[in-house]
Amino acid sequence: MRAYRALGATIDTSNRAMWSISGAAGKVCVPANVIDVANSGTTLRIALGSASLLRSGIAVFTGDEQIRRRPAGPLANSLTDLGAHVRSTGTNGCAPFVVEGRLRGGETVIEAVTSQYLTSLLMCTPLANGDSLIRVPLLNEAPYAAITLDWLDRQGIVLEHEGMSEFRVPGRQAYQPVDRRIPGDFSSATFFLAAGALGDNDVTSVGLDVNDTQGDKAVIDYLRAFGAEVDVQADRIRVAARTLTGCELDLNGTPDALPMMAVLSCFAKGSTRLVNVPQARLKETDRIAVMREELGRLGARITELEDGLIIEESALHGGDVDGHGDHRVVMALAIAATMLPEPTTIHGYEAVAITYPGFAEALASLGGAATVVGQ
């Protein structure tokens, strides 16, 4: 909200259940100050594209320490290919970024190690002065790009694409207003859906739309692969614990699920392989290395792969672990801690506020005894 208000949008959130947003009609405003995206890589990457529509002046983006280590150089290069001028002030292709417009259109090739690169280009190029051709030889997290395409279609944007490898986007288009209910977030629900599969739990999560294009609804299939009982209804999903068995999961489309699936794997008989998700190393932290390290502190038998993890059934115990400033790592470790005989202390819990500030209360509603120190 802060980023897009700075770029000229009017966003009314006085009604918490319904936001009213008036855009800038493609005429992005020059921000009065540096835009600080805090810890939000999604905000940085998508807003870089929007700022490339500036007719004059510059926009400067920065963020916290993690953001200043998370790459966006390939996106900056593609926006520059298409007529804007986007550059990192350092040498690592990370924030801070200086952005000048305006997008003219043209051709670019981008390896989308994160789907956010492609999403940013697809959202801004319809407003460019000319047509754009985007070639994508590599795309991770393809279901997230499908979410973007769904929204573009609903808002009257026209484009052609061959699978997910080439996109032809006519310029000089306009977005149509939209009035839409936003479904619950499967990425956040993953933690409680997975909790239902542990021990003798039985958990129902409400407000989820399985017909939505969110890729993380694949967690339903992951839980079934482990052997959990999953009952899907119109607006709710019930997960009941059964004996879990190790399996192999390709998480390329759902990297946010890796921390919680790693925890679940510790309680599954035999061996589990979480594979084809190298981009998990480029999130708020290197989630592959971090989950290997922190679950290892709790007794997990876990092996790090270049693109994932191998995890054996493990007798976990309590202890001190570090969330590494990553909200999904913290929440996954918290669910693990509810299953352990000894107390577990998770340092850096405050990171959950990034996406789920009510997480501790939701956990307590299911019987989890969580005490937040310092809040």
N, C-alpha and C positions, 0 to 999 in steps of 0.2 A: 504493500500500500504506500509506504513512504517513497519508494522508488518511482512509482507511476504517478503519484501526486506531484513529485518533483518534475516529471516529464510532461505535466499538463492535464492529467486526468482529474476529474472530480469524483471522489469516492465517499459516499454517505453510508456509514455503518451504525447509525443511531438505532436502527432496528437490527438487533443481533441476529435475528432469524432471516433477514432479507437485506442484502446489500444493493444499493443503487449506484451504478457507475456510468458517468458520462465521459466519453473519450475525447480525444483531441482532434478527431476527424483527420487523422494522418498528419496533422501539423504539430509535431512534437516541439515542446517548449525547451528553451535552454535552461537547465537547472540553475538555481541561484547559488547552490553550494555543491560540494562534492557529495555524491550519493554513496552512502555506506550501506552495503547489503548485509552487514553483520556476518552471520554464518551461513547465509543462503546461497548456495551455488546455483540453484534454479533461478533465483532472482537475477543474479549477475549475468548468467548466460542469455536469458531471454531479454533482459533489459538492454544488453549490449546491442542486440538486433534492433530494438525499438529506437534507441538513441541514434542509430545509423540513419534514421529518417530526418534528422535535424537539417533544416534548410540553411542555417548559419550558426556560428558559435560552436562550443564544445560541451561535452559532458564528461565528467571524471567519475570513475567508480573505484571504490576500495572496499575492504572488508576486514574481518578479523584475521588472526594469524593463520588459521586453517585455510581461509579463502585465498590468502596470499601465497599458498602453496598448491592450490588446486588449478590445474591447467585449463586455459581457455584459448590458448594460442591458435589452434587450428580454426576455431570459430572467427577469431579476429582476422586471420588471413583470408578466410572466405568472404567476410563482409568487405574487406579491402578489395578482393577480386571483383566484387559486385559494385564498386564505385565509392564506398565510404572509405574513411581513413581511421583504422582502429589499431592502436599500438599499446603494448605493455610498457610501463615506465622502467621495467627491469629487463633482465635477459632470460627469464625463465618462462615467458609466455603466461604469466599469472598476473592477477591484480597487484597494483593499481593499473587501470586502463584509461586512456584518453580516446574519446570517440568524436569524430566529426562526420557529418553527412555530406552529400545525400546519396543514398543508394540509387544507382542508375540502372541496375540489372546487368546481365551478362552471363558468363559461365564460371563455375567453380567446381572443384573436386574436394570433398572433405571426408576424412575417415572419422566417423562418428563413434569414437570409443565410448562416449556417452550420448544417448539419444537427445540430450538437451541441445547439443550443437545443431542437429537437424531441426528440432522444434523451433529454435530461435530463427533459423533461416526461413522456415515455412511460414512463420507468423509475420515476418517483416517484408519479405519479397513481394507479396501481393500489392504492397503500397509503394513499391519502387517506381521510378520514372519509366522503366522499360521492363522487358521480359527477362526472366532468369531461368537458367538451366543449372540444376544442382545434381552432380553425380556423387553417389555415395558407395564407394567400393567396400566399406566396412560399416556396419551398423549394429551396435550392441543395444539391448533394451528395446527391441522393435515394438513391443506392445505400447510403450509410451509414445512412440511416434504415431501409432494408430489412434491414440487419444487425441493428439493434435489434429490429425486429418479429420476425425469426427467433428471436432469443434469448427474447423474451417468450413466443412460442408454445411453445418447447421447455420453458419453465419454468411452463407452466400458466396464464399470464395471458390473460384474455379481454378483447378489445376489438373494436370495429367501426370500420372506416374506409372512406371513399369516396375511392378513389385515395390520394393523399398530401395531400389538401387539408382533410380533416375527420376527426377522431378522437373517438369516444365511448368513454370509459374508465370502467367501473364501479369504484367504490372498494371499500374493505374486502376486498381480495383478499390472497392470500399467494403468495409465490414457492415453487415446488417445487425440491428439490435437483436438481442436474445433475452428470453425470459426462461430460465431453466433452474430446476431444482438440482443442487449439487449432491450426488450420492455420498454416502460415508466412504472413508478412505481405507481401502483394503491393506495398504502398507502399514497403517497403524493398527488395524484390526488383527493383523497377522499374529501379534503377540498374544492376544487373548484367545484367538482361534487355536493356536498351538498349545496354549495353557490347557485348553479343554481336552487335549490328547494325552496329558500327563497324569500319572498316578491314578486316582479314582475320580478325576474331575469330570464335570459335565457343564459346559459353558455355552450360552447362547449370546451371540452378538447381533444387535438389531441395527436397522438403518442402512444395510448394505444392499446394493443392486447388482445381482449377478449378471444382468444383461448389459451393464455398463462396459465400456471398452478398457477399463483398468487392467493392466497386465498382472497386477499382484493378486487378482482373484485366482490365479493359478495355485495359490497356497491351498485351495480346496483339494486340488489333485495331489499336491505334495503330501497332505495329511492322509489322504486315502492310500497313497503309495506306501506310507509308513504302517498302515493298518488301522488307523483311527476310524471311528464311526462318524460320518458327516451327513447331516440332514439339511438340505438346502430348501428354503421356502421363499416366498415372494420378497420379503424384506428382512429376513433374518437367517442366520446360519447357526445350527447347533452342532457342537463337536463333543463327543463322549469318548473317554479313554478306553482303549483296548490294548492288548499286547502289541507293542510296536516292534517292527522288524526293519533292519537296515535296508537301504535301497540306494539307487543312484539317481540324483536329481541334476538336470541341466538348468542352471539358474541364470543363463545369459540374459533372458528377458526380464528377470526379477532380482536384480542384485541387492535390493533392499531387504529381501527375505533371507539373505545368507546368515546374518547373526542369529536369528531365531531358529532357522533350520539346523544350524550348528549345535545349538543347545538341545534341540529335540533329538538329534543324532546320538547324543551321549546316553540317552535313555532307551535307545532302540537296540534290540538284540543283533549281534553280529557287527558288520561293518557298513558304514554309509559313506558314499562319495558325493561331494558337492562340487560340481565341475563346470567348466566353460564360462567362468565369470571373472575374467582378469580385471574388468573395470571396477570390481569391488575394491581394488587397491587405490582407486582415484576418488573415493567418496570423502566424507568428512575426515576419515582417517583410512589407513590401509586395513580394511576390515578383515582381510584374510589373515594377515600377520597378527592383528590385535586379537581376534577371536582365538587363534591358536595359543597366543600368549596368556590371555586371561582365563580361558577355560582350562588351560594347563595348570594354572595356579590352583584351580579347584579340583585337580586330579584327573582331568580328561586325558585319554590316550588319543592324541590328535597329531596328524602329520600335515604339514603345509605343502601344497602343490603350487606351481606357478599360477594356475588358474582356479584354485579352489582348495578343498580340504578333504582329507580322509579321516573319519572319526570312528573309533571303536566304542562299543558299549562300555561305559565307565562308571565306577563307583565314586561319584563326586562327593566332596566334603565342603564345608563352609570355609571362609577365609576372607582376605582383603583383596579386592580387585579394583581396577581403574577403568573408568568409562572412556578415557581418552578424548573427552569432549564430544563424543559421538552419541547422539540421542538413541539411535537404534541399538548400538552396543549396550548402552545402559539398560534399556528396557529388556533386551534379551537376557542379560545377566540377572536382572531382577526376577524374571520368570524362573530362571534356573534356581535362584536362591530359595524360592518358595518350596522347592522339592528337596532341600538339603536338611540333614538333621541338626547341623550347627548354624549359628548366625553367620551371615555374610554381609560385609560392609563394601558398598560400591562408592568409590570416590568419584566426584564429578557428576552427581545425580542431576544437577541443575540443567544439564544439557537437554533433558527431555522437554524443556519448555519450548524448544525449537518447533516441535510438531505436536506435542501431546502434554500440555501443562497440567492436565487433570489425571495423568497416568497413575499417580500414587493413590488417589481417591478411587479410581476404577479398580485398581488391584485390591484395595482394602474391601471394596464391595463384594469381591469374590472370596474374601477370607484371608487374603494375604496380609501378614503383619509387617507393614513397612513403616519405618520411622524416618522421616526426613530431618536431618540435622542441619541447623543453620537457616531454616526457612520458617 
